[in-house]
Amino acid sequence: MKPTRLNAATAFARICTLGPIEGARRWRSVTQFMSTATAGSELPDGVSFEYVNTPETLERILEFMRIEFRCCPRLSYTIRPGSAAGMIALDIRSVEEVGALKALYAGFLSA
């Protein structure tokens, strides 16, 4: 079941330390970045997204992580080889807020 907008907003409030206005601005850039993923899947403790492995993509992932470390400090981020040659994966995990994390990113996961 896909979360409602309210569920995603509640999840965002539980995960992100930014205020409502700054958080909304940040979420717009996150959605733009996530929409470039070729695939998304759930992990037991989070979510994983795959991207075509190019120098530009790696730079975008690192920039995403740099900003996210400040506003979502309870999440962990891992870059690893993707499921196929030429792919790179970004895993986002949480120990404390797994349900909120999955609800927040549910719209970007493969059906």
C-alpha positions, 0 to 999 in steps of 0.5 A: 500500500502506498502511503498517503500524502499525510503519511509521507508528511508525517514521516518527513517530520519524524526524519528531517530536522529542517523546519517546514519551509526549508524542509519543503524546499529540500524535499523538492530537490530530493524528489528531483534526484530520486526521480533519476533512479532507474530502480528502487527497492525496500531493504529490511532496514531502509530503501535502495536506489540504483543509478547509471554509474557515471562520474556525474551521477556519483557527484550528484549522489555525494552532494545528496549525501552531504546535504542529507547528513545535516538534515537527516542525521539518524539515517545512514547512507551507503554507496555500493556497486549496483545489481548489474554492470554499469550501475551504482546503488545508494542505500538509505537505512535507519535503525530508529525510523525504518517505517517512516523512512520507507513511507517517505520514499515509497513513491520512488520504489518499484511496484 
